[in-house]
Amino acid sequence: MERNGSFNILMYSHDTYGLGHIRRTMAIAEHLSTLDTNILILTGSPMAGRFTFPQGVDYVRIPGMIKRANEDYFPLSIRIDPRHALEIRKSIILATAQTFQPDLFIVDKEPLGLKREVLPTLQWINTHLTKCRTVLGLRDVMDDAETVKQNWQEKGVYENVEKLYSEVWVYGDRALYDPIVEYAIPRAIAEKLYFTGYIPRKKPSPDAVRDLRKGLDIAPEERLVTVTTGGGGDGFWVLYSYLAMLEIMAMTADAPLFKSVLITGPFLSEDDKGVVQERAEALGVIVHEFFIDMEQLFSASDLVVCMGGYNTVCEILSQQTPALVIPRETPRKEQLIRAMAMEKRGLLDYIAWAEVGPELLGEKILGLLDHPEPLRKAMADFKLTGIHQICSRISTFREQILP
């Protein structure tokens, strides 16, 4: 393959459910595309085609899989045996690496990939592409400590990470949450672990924000609340509670002095989507299934109500928009742990899932709209260093690899 001095980066994002992995991968790739790089993303996300890929970035779509129970995964679209779908995914991943010849292979979240599908590629790189650097990229919180430790021990993650990865990047702040301690990471792995800090998102221009508010028919003096549940697969209760709050407010003399935009997510069921659409229309609430530029929407908002996934939190912190988080607690406690840690630092407010109701939701929202200053100040003081640190590591790799 003719290289022309470029640096080839292969990124793996298994994407079985939701938008978190592909959004994080895209955010990193978009920033790195400004360097002299070729970036190829391996993804199972059915939403990949909706994103705008910058020059120097492309993707390979592997068959989508969805988790139904425990460790059972099934093809998202094609009607074939799950084992055959996984073999296809595994073959595409390995063939892509062998052909693309990456200088850097970044694996998102799952150390061995879905059902160990990345393991053959890691082993091949370790044997045949010895100059390639392999990096495991982890979000700040994976799950509660005991669950992660048990899962990693059962799957042989610790020994494979030690043997097959050059480095581990944690896209978080050790002062907020320390996985080395929580997940009992051995010294051999801890010595090659880097805390990059959180991954920032681009800040839109004031003109773009003004145009968006105008397009949404939001007057300059009106306040805007955006409600988002990520992919939406388990976000109906948040949307339901928010609409119930608006319905109660609409029956009182003190009608809400703000407008609302709901982003349902592409994975909300059709039945639930119909309920949300009908109730929202009666209240004059704008509803979108998918919004391509969430950074711009968050920047145009006065408050964000969300479930608190990693990417949503990074987008909120980047735009310094006050947020009320309603973190899911099943099947993982990741969002709750993150919300609690960030609430202690004054970066956001949150309501536990079991406590969500129209009355408390209304009280919290009005309070944050009227007094956003403490959260805004804390966010302004919180540095998002992720891209800077990643670029620094890649510069080191380039010096070691390229002539």
C-alpha positions as CSV (number, residue, x, y, z in Angstrom):
1,M,0.0,0.0,0.0
2,E,1.3,3.4,-0.9
3,R,1.4,5.6,2.2
4,N,2.6,9.1,1.1
5,G,3.7,9.8,4.7
6,S,0.1,9.5,6.1
7,F,-0.7,7.9,9.4
8,N,-3.4,5.1,9.2
9,I,-5.8,4.8,12.1
10,L,-8.2,2.0,12.4
11,M,-11.0,2.4,15.0
12,Y,-13.4,-0.3,16.2
13,S,-16.8,0.5,17.6
14,H,-18.9,-2.6,18.2
15,D,-22.2,-0.6,18.6
16,T,-24.9,-3.1,19.5
17,Y,-27.4,-0.7,21.0
18,G,-27.7,3.0,21.2
19,L,-25.5,5.8,19.8
20,G,-22.8,6.1,22.5
21,H,-19.9,4.2,20.9
22,I,-20.2,5.6,17.4
23,R,-20.7,9.1,18.7
24,R,-17.6,8.9,20.8
25,T,-15.6,7.4,18.0
26,M,-16.9,10.0,15.5
27,A,-16.0,12.8,17.9
28,I,-12.4,11.6,18.2
29,A,-12.1,10.9,14.5
30,E,-13.4,14.4,13.6
31,H,-10.7,16.0,15.6
32,L,-8.0,13.7,14.4
33,S,-8.9,14.3,10.8
34,T,-7.3,17.7,11.0
35,L,-3.9,15.9,11.2
36,D,-2.3,14.1,8.3
37,T,-4.2,10.9,8.9
38,N,-6.4,8.3,7.2
39,I,-9.1,7.1,9.6
40,L,-11.2,4.0,9.0
41,I,-14.0,3.2,11.4
42,L,-15.3,-0.3,11.9
43,T,-18.9,-0.1,13.2
44,G,-22.0,-2.1,13.6
45,S,-24.2,1.0,14.1
46,P,-27.2,1.3,11.7
47,M,-26.9,5.0,12.2
48,A,-23.4,5.4,10.8
49,G,-24.7,6.6,7.5
50,R,-26.5,9.5,9.1
51,F,-23.3,11.2,10.2
52,T,-21.3,13.5,8.1
53,F,-17.7,12.2,7.7
54,P,-14.9,14.7,7.3
55,Q,-12.2,14.4,4.7
56,G,-9.8,11.6,5.6
57,V,-12.4,9.6,7.5
58,D,-14.6,6.7,6.2
59,Y,-16.2,3.7,7.7
60,V,-16.7,-0.1,7.1
61,R,-20.2,-1.3,8.2
62,I,-20.2,-4.7,9.8
63,P,-23.5,-6.5,10.3
64,G,-25.4,-5.0,13.3
65,M,-26.0,-7.1,16.4
66,I,-28.4,-6.5,19.3
67,K,-28.3,-7.8,22.8
68,R,-31.5,-9.5,24.0
69,A,-30.5,-11.1,27.3
70,N,-27.3,-11.6,29.2
71,E,-24.6,-12.5,26.6
72,D,-27.1,-13.4,23.8
73,Y,-26.7,-11.3,20.7
74,F,-28.7,-11.6,17.5
75,P,-28.4,-10.0,14.1
76,L,-30.1,-6.6,14.0
77,S,-31.4,-6.9,10.4
78,I,-30.3,-9.9,8.5
79,R,-32.1,-13.2,9.3
80,I,-29.2,-15.6,9.8
81,D,-27.8,-17.6,12.6
82,P,-26.1,-15.4,15.2
83,R,-22.9,-17.5,15.0
84,H,-22.7,-16.9,11.3
85,A,-23.3,-13.1,11.8
86,L,-20.5,-13.0,14.3
87,E,-18.2,-14.9,12.0
88,I,-18.9,-12.4,9.2
89,R,-18.1,-9.5,11.6
90,K,-14.9,-11.2,12.7
91,S,-13.8,-11.9,9.1
92,I,-14.5,-8.3,8.0
93,I,-12.6,-6.9,11.0
94,L,-9.5,-9.0,10.3
95,A,-9.5,-8.5,6.5
96,T,-9.8,-4.8,7.0
97,A,-6.8,-4.6,9.3
98,Q,-4.8,-6.8,7.0
99,T,-5.6,-4.6,4.0
100,F,-5.6,-1.2,5.6
101,Q,-2.3,-1.9,7.5
102,P,-3.0,0.5,10.4
103,D,-0.3,2.4,12.3
104,L,-2.7,2.7,15.2
105,F,-5.6,0.4,16.1
106,I,-8.1,1.9,18.7
107,V,-10.7,-0.4,20.2
108,D,-13.6,1.3,21.9
109,K,-14.8,0.0,25.3
110,E,-14.8,-3.8,24.7
111,P,-11.2,-5.0,25.2
112,L,-11.7,-8.1,23.1
113,G,-14.7,-6.9,21.0
114,L,-18.2,-8.3,20.9
115,K,-18.0,-12.0,21.8
116,R,-14.2,-11.8,21.4
117,E,-14.5,-10.9,17.7
118,V,-11.5,-8.5,17.8
119,L,-9.1,-11.0,19.4
120,P,-7.9,-12.6,16.1
121,T,-7.1,-9.1,14.7
122,L,-5.2,-8.1,17.8
123,Q,-3.2,-11.4,17.7
124,W,-2.5,-10.9,13.9
125,I,-1.3,-7.3,14.5
126,N,0.9,-8.4,17.4
127,T,2.5,-11.0,15.2
128,H,2.6,-9.5,11.7
129,L,2.3,-5.7,12.1
130,T,4.7,-5.2,15.0
131,K,5.1,-1.4,14.4
132,C,1.4,-0.8,14.9
133,R,0.3,0.6,18.2
134,T,-2.8,-0.9,19.8
135,V,-4.9,1.1,22.1
136,L,-7.9,0.3,24.3
137,G,-10.1,3.4,24.8
138,L,-12.3,3.3,27.9
139,R,-14.9,5.8,28.9
140,D,-14.6,7.2,32.5
141,V,-16.9,4.6,34.1
142,M,-17.7,1.1,32.8
143,D,-20.0,-0.2,35.5
144,D,-19.9,-0.8,39.2
145,A,-16.6,-2.2,40.4
146,E,-17.6,-5.7,41.3
147,T,-19.4,-6.3,38.0
148,V,-16.5,-5.1,35.9
149,K,-13.9,-7.1,37.9
150,Q,-16.0,-10.3,37.7
151,N,-16.6,-9.8,34.0
152,W,-13.0,-9.1,33.1
153,Q,-11.7,-12.0,35.2
154,E,-14.2,-14.5,33.5
155,K,-13.3,-13.2,30.0
156,G,-9.6,-13.1,30.5
157,V,-9.5,-9.4,29.8
158,Y,-6.7,-8.6,32.2
159,E,-4.1,-10.9,30.7
160,N,-5.1,-10.1,27.1
161,V,-4.9,-6.3,27.7
162,E,-1.5,-6.8,29.2
163,K,-0.3,-8.9,26.3
164,L,-1.9,-7.4,23.3
165,Y,-2.3,-3.7,23.9
166,S,0.4,-1.0,23.7
167,E,-1.6,1.5,25.8
168,V,-4.9,2.0,27.5
169,W,-6.6,5.4,27.3
170,V,-9.2,6.4,29.8
171,Y,-11.4,9.2,28.5
172,G,-12.0,10.7,31.9
173,D,-10.6,12.4,35.0
174,R,-8.9,10.3,37.6
175,A,-10.0,12.7,40.3
176,L,-13.6,12.0,39.5
177,Y,-13.4,8.2,39.2
178,D,-10.3,6.0,39.3
179,P,-10.7,2.7,37.4
180,I,-7.2,1.6,38.5
181,V,-8.5,1.4,42.0
182,E,-12.1,0.5,41.3
183,Y,-11.4,-2.3,38.8
184,A,-8.3,-3.6,40.5
185,I,-6.1,-3.0,37.4
186,P,-2.8,-4.8,37.8
187,R,0.4,-2.8,37.8
188,A,1.6,-4.0,34.4
189,I,-1.6,-2.5,32.8
190,A,-1.7,0.6,35.1
191,E,1.8,1.5,33.9
192,K,0.6,1.9,30.3
193,L,-2.7,3.6,31.2
194,Y,-3.2,7.3,30.4
195,F,-6.0,9.5,31.6
196,T,-6.7,11.7,28.7
197,G,-9.5,13.7,30.3
198,Y,-13.0,14.0,28.8
199,I,-13.5,14.3,25.0
200,P,-14.6,17.9,24.1
201,R,-17.0,18.7,21.3
202,K,-16.9,21.6,18.9
203,K,-18.6,24.8,20.0
204,P,-20.8,26.2,17.3
205,S,-20.6,29.9,16.3
206,P,-23.1,32.4,17.8
207,D,-24.6,32.9,14.3
208,A,-25.3,29.2,14.0
209,V,-26.9,29.1,17.4
210,R,-29.0,32.1,16.6
211,D,-30.1,30.6,13.3
212,L,-31.1,27.3,15.0
213,R,-33.2,29.1,17.6
214,K,-34.9,31.1,14.9
215,G,-35.5,27.9,12.9
216,L,-37.1,26.4,16.0
217,D,-39.3,29.5,16.4
218,I,-37.7,30.4,19.8
219,A,-37.8,34.1,20.5
220,P,-34.6,35.7,21.9
221,E,-36.2,36.3,25.3
222,E,-37.6,32.7,25.5
223,R,-35.9,29.9,27.3
224,L,-35.4,26.5,25.7
225,V,-35.3,23.1,27.4
226,T,-34.0,20.2,25.3
227,V,-34.8,16.7,26.4
228,T,-32.8,13.8,25.0
229,T,-32.5,10.1,25.8
230,G,-29.6,9.1,23.6
231,G,-30.6,6.2,21.4
232,G,-34.0,6.2,23.0
233,G,-34.3,2.4,23.5
234,D,-34.9,2.8,27.3
235,G,-35.8,6.5,27.5
236,F,-39.6,6.4,27.4
237,W,-40.0,7.0,31.1
238,V,-38.0,10.2,30.9
239,L,-40.0,11.5,28.0
240,Y,-43.3,10.4,29.6
241,S,-42.5,12.1,32.9
242,Y,-41.4,15.4,31.2
243,L,-44.6,15.5,29.1
244,A,-46.7,14.8,32.3
245,M,-45.0,17.7,34.0
246,L,-45.9,20.0,31.0
247,E,-49.5,18.8,31.1
248,I,-49.8,19.7,34.8
249,M,-48.2,23.0,34.2
250,A,-50.6,23.8,31.3
251,M,-53.5,23.3,33.6
252,T,-52.3,25.9,36.1
253,A,-52.2,29.7,35.9
254,D,-48.4,29.5,35.8
255,A,-47.9,28.2,32.4
256,P,-44.2,27.2,31.7
257,L,-42.2,30.2,30.6
258,F,-40.0,28.0,28.3
259,K,-40.3,26.0,25.1
260,S,-39.3,22.4,24.7
261,V,-37.6,20.2,22.1
262,L,-37.7,16.4,22.6
263,I,-35.2,14.1,20.8
264,T,-36.7,10.7,21.1
265,G,-33.8,8.7,19.7
266,P,-34.0,6.3,16.7
267,F,-34.4,3.2,18.9
268,L,-37.6,4.3,20.8
269,S,-40.3,1.7,19.9
270,E,-42.9,2.7,17.4
271,D,-45.7,2.4,20.0
272,D,-43.9,4.6,22.5
273,K,-43.0,7.1,19.7
274,G,-46.7,7.4,18.8
275,V,-47.6,8.2,22.4
276,V,-44.9,10.8,22.7
277,Q,-45.8,12.4,19.4
278,E,-49.5,12.7,20.2
279,R,-49.0,14.2,23.7
280,A,-46.2,16.5,22.5
281,E,-48.3,17.8,19.6
282,A,-51.1,18.7,22.0
283,L,-48.6,20.7,24.1
284,G,-46.9,22.4,21.2
285,V,-43.6,20.6,21.8
286,I,-41.2,20.1,19.0
287,V,-40.2,16.4,18.5
288,H,-37.3,15.0,16.5
289,E,-36.3,11.3,16.3
290,F,-32.6,12.1,15.5
291,F,-30.7,15.4,15.6
292,I,-27.5,15.4,13.7
293,D,-25.8,18.4,15.5
294,M,-26.5,17.9,19.2
295,E,-23.7,20.3,20.1
296,Q,-25.5,23.1,18.3
297,L,-28.8,22.3,19.9
298,F,-27.3,22.1,23.4
299,S,-25.6,25.4,22.9
300,A,-28.9,26.9,21.8
301,S,-30.6,25.6,25.0
302,D,-30.9,27.0,28.4
303,L,-31.2,23.6,30.0
304,V,-30.8,20.0,29.0
305,V,-32.7,17.1,30.5
306,C,-31.0,13.8,29.7
307,M,-30.1,10.3,30.9
308,G,-26.4,11.0,31.4
309,G,-24.5,8.8,28.9
310,Y,-20.8,9.6,28.4
311,N,-21.2,11.4,25.1
312,T,-24.2,13.5,26.2
313,V,-22.3,14.6,29.3
314,C,-19.3,15.6,27.2
315,E,-21.5,17.6,24.8
316,I,-23.1,19.4,27.8
317,L,-19.8,20.2,29.4
318,S,-18.4,21.5,26.1
319,Q,-21.3,23.9,25.6
320,Q,-21.5,24.7,29.3
321,T,-25.2,24.3,29.3
322,P,-26.8,23.4,32.7
323,A,-28.2,19.9,32.8
324,L,-30.6,17.8,34.8
325,V,-29.6,14.1,34.5
326,I,-31.9,11.2,35.1
327,P,-29.4,8.3,34.9
328,R,-30.5,4.7,34.1
329,E,-29.5,2.2,36.7
330,T,-30.0,-1.0,34.7
331,P,-28.5,-3.0,33.2
332,R,-25.4,-1.0,34.2
333,K,-24.9,1.6,36.9
334,E,-22.4,3.5,34.8
335,Q,-24.7,6.6,34.3
336,L,-25.6,6.7,38.0
337,I,-22.0,6.6,39.1
338,R,-21.0,9.3,36.7
339,A,-23.9,11.5,37.7
340,M,-23.1,11.2,41.4
341,A,-19.5,12.0,40.8
342,M,-20.2,15.0,38.7
343,E,-22.9,16.3,41.0
344,K,-20.4,16.3,43.8
345,R,-18.2,18.6,41.6
346,G,-21.1,20.9,40.9
347,L,-21.1,20.1,37.2
348,L,-24.7,19.0,36.9
349,D,-27.8,18.1,38.9
350,Y,-29.5,14.7,38.9
351,I,-32.6,12.8,40.0
352,A,-32.5,9.1,40.8
353,W,-34.6,7.0,38.4
354,A,-37.0,5.8,41.1
355,E,-37.6,9.4,42.2
356,V,-38.6,10.9,38.9
357,G,-42.1,12.4,38.8
358,P,-43.8,15.5,37.4
359,E,-43.6,17.5,40.6
360,L,-39.9,17.0,41.4
361,L,-39.0,17.3,37.7
362,G,-40.8,20.7,37.5
363,E,-39.2,21.9,40.7
364,K,-35.7,21.0,39.5
365,I,-36.2,22.4,36.0
366,L,-37.6,25.8,37.2
367,G,-34.8,26.1,39.8
368,L,-32.1,25.4,37.3
369,L,-33.6,27.8,34.7
370,D,-33.8,30.6,37.3
371,H,-30.4,29.9,38.8
372,P,-28.0,28.5,36.3
373,E,-24.9,30.4,37.4
374,P,-23.3,27.8,39.8
375,L,-23.4,25.0,37.2
376,R,-22.1,27.3,34.5
377,K,-19.2,28.4,36.6
378,A,-18.2,24.9,37.6
379,M,-18.3,23.8,33.9
380,A,-16.3,26.8,32.9
381,D,-13.6,25.8,35.3
382,F,-13.6,22.1,34.3
383,K,-11.1,21.4,31.5
384,L,-11.8,18.9,28.7
385,T,-8.3,17.7,27.8
386,G,-9.2,14.5,25.9
387,I,-8.3,15.5,22.3
388,H,-5.1,17.4,23.3
389,Q,-3.8,14.4,25.2
390,I,-4.8,11.9,22.4
391,C,-3.0,14.1,19.8
392,S,0.0,14.2,22.0
393,R,0.1,10.4,22.2
394,I,-0.4,10.1,18.5
395,S,2.5,12.5,17.8
396,T,4.7,10.3,19.9
397,F,3.6,7.2,17.9
398,R,4.2,8.9,14.5
399,E,7.8,9.8,15.5
400,Q,8.4,6.2,16.5
401,I,6.7,4.6,13.4
402,L,7.0,6.8,10.4
403,P,10.3,7.5,8.7
